[in-house]
Amino acid sequence: IAGPTGGTESKPVGMVCSAVRIGDLTKTYTDTFRGDRETVQLRGASTVLKRLWRLFWNEFYIE
């Protein structure tokens, strides 16, 4: 719910739900960001990409 309207008490403006699946591993996340619509969208996308990178790194990095 990027806003500026449409939020409710249980789903506030700024709420971003995402999931990442790698093989049999599935992780789900719910975050709330402040800012205008574009800022919420950019922060949500950035957060998902950072999490995806960390999951790949931890799952597939071999020393």
TIMI-2910 file (N, C-alpha, C, CB; in pm, 1 decimal, decimal comma, always signed):
<rs>
+----------+----------+----------+----------+----------+----------+----------+----------+----------+----------+----------+----------+------+
!      n_x !      n_y !      n_z !     ca_x !     ca_y !     ca_z !      c_x !      c_y !      c_z !     cb_x !     cb_y !     cb_z ! resn !
+----------+----------+----------+----------+----------+----------+----------+----------+----------+----------+----------+----------+------+
!    +87,3 !   -116,0 !     +0,0 !     +0,0 !     +0,0 !     +0,0 !    +91,6 !   +121,7 !     +0,0 !    -99,1 !     +0,1 !   +123,8 !  Ile !
!   +124,8 !   +168,6 !   -117,7 !   +224,7 !   +274,3 !   -131,2 !   +169,4 !   +412,2 !    -97,2 !   +279,5 !   +275,2 !   -271,7 !  Ala !
!    +40,6 !   +427,4 !   -100,8 !    -18,1 !   +556,6 !    -63,8 !    -35,8 !   +648,4 !   -182,2 !    +67,0 !   +624,6 !    +39,3 !  Gly !
!    -77,8 !   +766,5 !   -161,5 !    -94,2 !   +833,2 !    -32,8 !   -223,6 !   +796,7 !    +39,2 !    -89,0 !   +980,9 !    -52,4 !  Pro !
!   -315,3 !   +726,0 !    -27,3 !   -440,1 !   +686,4 !    +37,3 !   -455,9 !   +535,5 !    +26,6 !   -561,8 !   +759,2 !    -26,4 !  Thr !
!   -560,8 !   +483,7 !    +87,6 !   -592,2 !   +342,2 !    +74,1 !   -552,9 !   +258,4 !   +193,8 !   -526,1 !   +288,4 !    -46,1 !  Gly !
!   -484,4 !   +319,3 !   +289,7 !   -442,5 !   +243,8 !   +406,3 !   -555,6 !   +222,8 !   +504,8 !   -328,4 !   +313,1 !   +474,1 !  Gly !
!   -541,1 !   +119,8 !   +585,6 !   -633,5 !    +92,8 !   +695,5 !   -549,7 !    +68,8 !   +821,2 !   -727,0 !    -30,9 !   +663,9 !  Thr !
!   -614,7 !    +48,2 !   +932,8 !   -540,9 !    +23,2 !  +1056,4 !   -458,4 !   -105,1 !  +1047,3 !   -637,2 !    +15,2 !  +1174,6 !  Glu !
!   -513,9 !   -207,5 !   +983,0 !   -442,0 !   -334,6 !   +971,9 !   -345,7 !   -337,2 !   +853,3 !   -540,9 !   -448,8 !   +959,3 !  Ser !
!   -365,3 !   -248,3 !   +756,3 !   -277,6 !   -237,1 !   +639,5 !   -246,3 !    -89,6 !   +616,5 !   -343,7 !   -300,9 !   +512,2 !  Lys !
!   -150,4 !    -35,2 !   +692,7 !   -122,8 !   +107,8 !   +683,7 !    -51,7 !   +146,6 !   +553,9 !    -39,4 !   +150,8 !   +801,6 !  Pro !
!    -64,3 !   +273,8 !   +517,9 !    +10,2 !   +326,2 !   +404,6 !   +158,3 !   +305,0 !   +433,0 !    -22,3 !   +477,7 !   +379,3 !  Val !
!   +232,0 !   +257,9 !   +334,8 !   +374,4 !   +230,3 !   +350,1 !   +404,7 !    +83,1 !   +372,1 !   +429,2 !   +309,8 !   +464,2 !  Gly !
!   +300,4 !     +0,2 !   +387,7 !   +321,0 !   -142,8 !   +409,4 !   +360,6 !   -212,0 !   +279,8 !   +194,5 !   -207,2 !   +466,9 !  Met !
!   +467,5 !   -289,8 !   +285,8 !   +515,6 !   -365,1 !   +169,8 !   +534,3 !   -510,0 !   +213,1 !   +649,7 !   -304,7 !   +113,0 !  Val !
!   +464,9 !   -601,7 !   +146,2 !   +479,7 !   -744,7 !   +172,0 !   +555,4 !   -806,1 !    +55,5 !   +340,9 !   -814,1 !   +192,0 !  Cys !
!   +650,2 !   -893,2 !    +86,4 !   +729,9 !   -955,5 !    -19,0 !   +766,1 !  -1097,0 !    +22,1 !   +857,3 !   -873,1 !    -48,6 !  Ser !
!   +809,7 !  -1174,7 !    -75,9 !   +855,0 !  -1311,7 !    -50,5 !   +968,5 !  -1343,3 !   -145,8 !   +738,7 !  -1414,3 !    -66,7 !  Ala !
!  +1060,4 !  -1426,9 !    -98,4 !  +1171,9 !  -1473,1 !   -179,6 !  +1177,1 !  -1623,9 !   -166,6 !  +1307,2 !  -1406,8 !   -136,1 !  Val !
!  +1190,0 !  -1691,6 !   -280,1 !  +1200,9 !  -1836,7 !   -277,8 !  +1325,8 !  -1877,7 !   -354,0 !  +1074,7 !  -1903,6 !   -338,2 !  Arg !
!  +1408,1 !  -1958,1 !   -288,1 !  +1527,6 !  -2015,1 !   -349,5 !  +1522,7 !  -2164,6 !   -321,2 !  +1661,1 !  -1948,7 !   -294,1 !  Ile !
!  +1499,7 !  -2244,2 !   -423,1 !  +1487,0 !  -2388,5 !   -403,6 !  +1372,0 !  -2419,4 !   -310,9 !  +1616,5 !  -2447,4 !   -348,2 !  Gly !
!  +1400,6 !  -2489,5 !   -202,3 !  +1298,2 !  -2525,6 !   -104,0 !  +1281,0 !  -2419,9 !     +4,1 !  +1332,8 !  -2658,0 !    -39,9 !  Asp !
!  +1365,9 !  -2316,7 !     +4,4 !  +1362,0 !  -2212,4 !   +106,2 !  +1270,0 !  -2098,9 !    +61,9 !  +1503,6 !  -2158,9 !   +134,7 !  Leu !
!  +1170,0 !  -2067,9 !   +143,4 !  +1081,2 !  -1954,9 !   +117,5 !  +1081,2 !  -1864,3 !   +239,6 !   +936,6 !  -2003,0 !    +83,7 !  Thr !
!  +1106,3 !  -1735,7 !   +216,5 !  +1106,3 !  -1636,2 !   +323,8 !  +1001,8 !  -1531,2 !   +289,1 !  +1248,5 !  -1571,2 !   +343,0 !  Lys !
!   +921,6 !  -1491,8 !   +386,7 !   +823,3 !  -1386,1 !   +366,9 !   +855,3 !  -1270,1 !   +461,1 !   +678,7 !  -1439,0 !   +390,8 !  Thr !
!   +823,2 !  -1149,2 !   +416,3 !   +855,6 !  -1028,6 !   +491,6 !   +741,2 !   -928,4 !   +481,9 !   +986,6 !   -965,9 !   +440,3 !  Tyr !
!   +723,1 !   -851,1 !   +587,2 !   +631,3 !   -737,7 !   +587,2 !   +705,8 !   -620,6 !   +648,5 !   +498,5 !   -769,4 !   +666,0 !  Thr !
!   +717,3 !   -512,4 !   +572,5 !   +786,9 !   -391,7 !   +616,9 !   +693,6 !   -272,9 !   +602,4 !   +917,8 !   -369,1 !   +536,2 !  Asp !
!   +720,6 !   -168,9 !   +678,0 !   +647,5 !    -43,9 !   +664,5 !   +749,1 !    +68,3 !   +646,7 !   +555,1 !    -17,9 !   +788,3 !  Thr !
!   +733,5 !   +144,0 !   +538,5 !   +823,4 !   +253,1 !   +505,7 !   +748,9 !   +385,7 !   +509,1 !   +887,2 !   +230,9 !   +368,3 !  Phe !
!   +820,8 !   +491,8 !   +541,4 !   +763,1 !   +626,5 !   +539,0 !   +801,9 !   +695,4 !   +409,7 !   +810,1 !   +709,7 !   +661,1 !  Arg !
!   +721,4 !   +791,6 !   +371,1 !   +752,2 !   +870,2 !   +252,9 !   +635,8 !   +872,4 !   +156,9 !   +875,0 !   +816,2 !   +184,0 !  Gly !
!   +657,8 !   +939,3 !    +44,1 !   +553,3 !   +944,5 !    -57,4 !   +549,2 !   +812,1 !   -134,2 !   +576,8 !  +1063,5 !   -154,3 !  Asp !
!   +456,7 !   +800,7 !   -227,8 !   +434,6 !   +676,4 !   -301,3 !   +562,3 !   +624,5 !   -366,9 !   +327,6 !   +697,0 !   -406,8 !  Arg !
!   +633,4 !   +711,5 !   -436,2 !   +755,5 !   +669,9 !   -506,5 !   +863,2 !   +623,1 !   -407,7 !   +809,7 !   +786,1 !   -592,6 !  Glu !
!   +876,8 !   +693,4 !   -296,4 !   +976,6 !   +656,1 !   -196,2 !   +946,3 !   +519,2 !   -136,7 !   +982,5 !   +761,3 !    -85,2 !  Thr !
!   +819,9 !   +493,6 !   -105,4 !   +780,3 !   +362,9 !    -51,6 !   +811,2 !   +253,3 !   -152,6 !   +629,7 !   +361,6 !    -15,2 !  Val !
!   +779,4 !   +276,3 !   -279,2 !   +806,1 !   +176,1 !   -383,3 !   +955,5 !   +150,5 !   -398,5 !   +747,0 !   +221,2 !   -517,6 !  Gln !
!  +1035,6 !   +255,8 !   -400,3 !  +1180,8 !   +240,0 !   -416,1 !  +1243,2 !   +170,8 !   -295,8 !  +1247,1 !   +376,0 !   -437,4 !  Leu !
!  +1201,2 !   +207,9 !   -176,4 !  +1255,0 !   +143,9 !    -56,0 !  +1214,7 !     -3,1 !    -50,1 !  +1206,3 !   +217,0 !    +70,4 !  Arg !
!  +1092,4 !    -32,2 !    -88,4 !  +1047,4 !   -171,7 !    -90,4 !  +1128,1 !   -255,2 !   -188,2 !   +899,7 !   -179,2 !   -126,1 !  Gly !
!  +1147,1 !   -203,8 !   -309,2 !  +1223,5 !   -276,8 !   -410,1 !  +1368,7 !   -294,3 !   -366,2 !  +1217,4 !   -203,8 !   -545,1 !  Ala !
!  +1427,2 !   -190,3 !   -312,3 !  +1565,8 !   -196,7 !   -265,8 !  +1582,4 !   -300,5 !   -154,8 !  +1611,7 !    -59,1 !   -216,2 !  Ser !
!  +1488,9 !   -303,5 !    -62,7 !  +1494,5 !   -398,7 !    +48,2 !  +1484,5 !   -542,1 !     -1,6 !  +1382,9 !   -370,4 !   +148,5 !  Thr !
!  +1395,2 !   -567,4 !    -97,3 !  +1380,4 !   -702,2 !   -152,7 !  +1509,7 !   -745,0 !   -222,2 !  +1261,3 !   -707,9 !   -251,6 !  Val !
!  +1569,3 !   -656,4 !   -300,6 !  +1693,5 !   -691,4 !   -369,5 !  +1807,4 !   -718,4 !   -272,0 !  +1733,2 !   -580,3 !   -464,9 !  Leu !
!  +1817,7 !   -639,6 !   -164,7 !  +1921,0 !   -663,8 !    -63,3 !  +1901,0 !   -799,5 !     +4,4 !  +1919,7 !   -551,6 !    +42,2 !  Lys !
!  +1777,3 !   -831,8 !    +37,2 !  +1749,6 !   -960,7 !   +100,9 !  +1780,1 !  -1076,3 !     +6,7 !  +1603,7 !   -967,6 !   +146,5 !  Arg !
!  +1741,7 !  -1061,4 !   -119,0 !  +1768,8 !  -1164,8 !   -217,7 !  +1918,9 !  -1187,6 !   -230,0 !  +1708,7 !  -1126,7 !   -353,9 !  Leu !
!  +1997,1 !  -1080,9 !   -236,7 !  +2142,4 !  -1091,7 !   -245,5 !  +2198,3 !  -1166,2 !   -123,4 !  +2206,3 !   -951,3 !   -256,9 !  Trp !
!  +2152,4 !  -1129,2 !     -4,1 !  +2201,5 !  -1194,4 !   +117,7 !  +2165,7 !  -1343,1 !   +120,1 !  +2144,1 !  -1125,0 !   +241,8 !  Arg !
!  +2044,7 !  -1376,8 !    +78,1 !  +2005,1 !  -1517,8 !    +75,7 !  +2089,2 !  -1596,6 !    -23,5 !  +1856,8 !  -1531,1 !    +40,6 !  Leu !
!  +2112,1 !  -1542,8 !   -143,2 !  +2198,2 !  -1609,1 !   -241,4 !  +2339,0 !  -1625,5 !   -186,1 !  +2201,7 !  -1529,6 !   -373,1 !  Phe !
!  +2391,7 !  -1519,6 !   -125,9 !  +2527,6 !  -1522,6 !    -72,8 !  +2541,4 !  -1632,2 !    +33,2 !  +2565,3 !  -1385,2 !    -13,4 !  Trp !
!  +2447,9 !  -1636,8 !   +127,1 !  +2454,8 !  -1735,1 !   +234,9 !  +2428,4 !  -1877,2 !   +186,7 !  +2356,0 !  -1699,5 !   +343,1 !  Asn !
!  +2345,3 !  -1891,8 !    +84,9 !  +2305,1 !  -2024,0 !    +38,1 !  +2408,6 !  -2085,6 !    -56,9 !  +2169,9 !  -2015,4 !    -31,2 !  Glu !
!  +2472,8 !  -2002,8 !   -141,9 !  +2553,8 !  -2057,5 !   -249,9 !  +2700,9 !  -2019,9 !   -246,3 !  +2497,7 !  -2014,6 !   -377,9 !  Phe !
!  +2742,2 !  -1933,7 !   -155,2 !  +2882,3 !  -1894,8 !   -149,1 !  +2965,9 !  -2009,3 !    -93,4 !  +2899,9 !  -1768,3 !    -63,5 !  Tyr !
!  +3071,0 !  -2043,4 !   -163,9 !  +3159,9 !  -2151,2 !   -122,2 !  +3299,9 !  -2095,3 !   -106,8 !  +3157,9 !  -2268,8 !   -223,8 !  Ile !
!  +3361,1 !  -2116,5 !     +8,8 !  +3498,3 !  -2068,0 !    +30,7 !  +3597,2 !  -2169,6 !    -17,6 !  +3523,4 !  -2036,9 !   +178,4 !  Glu !
+----------+----------+----------+----------+----------+----------+----------+----------+----------+----------+----------+----------+------+
</rs>
